Amino acid sequence: MFGLIRLPILLMIAFIVGVFFERSNQREACAEHGQWQDGLCMMERSNE
């Protein structure tokens, strides 16, 4: 019985950790090309 309750809780925790991990990776990738604002990457335009 406890296993049936524990499995969804562990899956939910793993999903939330994965979301935060991916957002961190996106923020790092954005730092090279733009600026992170309100959860979005704002690309900087080059004046060529």
Number of C-alpha atoms within 10 A of each C-alpha: 5 6 8 8 9 10 11 11 12 11 11 11 12 11 12 11 12 12 12 11 12 11 13 12 11 15 18 12 14 16 13 10 13 15 15 16 9 7 9 12 16 14 13 10 8 5 4 3
